[in-house]
Amino acid sequence: MPLIDHIALHTRHVPGFIDFMASDQEFIWSTNQDRLQKWSAETSTPLAEVTVPQAAGIPVVAFGAVWAASLAE
């Protein structure tokens, strides 16, 4: 069993490839390929998902919103 499974409060096996994560102290926001996903510790599937073409970088939680960069035009 990986070490993270011994020390993590919650773990998830997520399809795709999560690049970066940010927290708003209630939820986790992640970029997963061309999607921005909202996660909760209580569920095993995303609560919300938005397409972000060519998502790049870490999502930013600020000013009551979540910001995600896109490399698309």
VENUR-V302780 format. One record per pair of residues at least 12 apart in sequence whose C-alpha atoms are under 10 Angstrom apart, sorted by the first residue. I is the first residue (numbers start at 0). J is the second residue. Records with the same first field share a line. If there is no record, write none. Layout:
I = J ; J
This chain:
8 = 40
9 = 39 ; 40 ; 41
10 = 40 ; 43
11 = 38 ; 40 ; 42 ; 43 ; 44
12 = 43 ; 44
13 = 31 ; 43 ; 44 ; 45
14 = 31 ; 44
15 = 30 ; 31 ; 32 ; 33 ; 34
16 = 29 ; 30 ; 31 ; 32 ; 33
17 = 29 ; 30 ; 31 ; 32 ; 33 ; 34 ; 35 ; 36
18 = 30 ; 31 ; 32 ; 54 ; 55 ; 56 ; 57 ; 58
19 = 31 ; 35 ; 55 ; 56 ; 57 ; 58
20 = 35 ; 36 ; 37 ; 56 ; 57 ; 58 ; 59
21 = 37 ; 57 ; 58 ; 59 ; 60 ; 65
22 = 37 ; 38 ; 58 ; 59 ; 60 ; 65
23 = 59 ; 60 ; 61 ; 63 ; 64 ; 65
24 = 60
25 = 38 ; 39 ; 40
26 = 38 ; 39 ; 40 ; 46
27 = 39 ; 40 ; 45 ; 58 ; 60
28 = 45 ; 47 ; 48 ; 57 ; 58 ; 59 ; 60 ; 65 ; 66 ; 67
29 = 45 ; 48 ; 57 ; 58 ; 59 ; 67
30 = 48 ; 49 ; 50 ; 51 ; 54 ; 55 ; 56 ; 57 ; 58 ; 67 ; 68
31 = 48 ; 50 ; 51 ; 54 ; 55
32 = 50 ; 51 ; 52 ; 53 ; 54 ; 55
33 = 49 ; 50 ; 51 ; 52 ; 53 ; 54 ; 55 ; 69
34 = 47 ; 48 ; 49 ; 50 ; 51 ; 52 ; 53 ; 54 ; 67
35 = 47 ; 48 ; 49 ; 50 ; 51 ; 52 ; 54 ; 58 ; 65 ; 66 ; 67
36 = 48 ; 49 ; 50 ; 51
37 = 49 ; 65
51 = 67 ; 68 ; 69 ; 70 ; 71
52 = 68 ; 69 ; 70 ; 71 ; 72
53 = 68 ; 69 ; 70 ; 71 ; 72
54 = 67 ; 68 ; 69 ; 70 ; 71
55 = 67 ; 68 ; 69 ; 70 ; 71
56 = 68 ; 69 ; 70
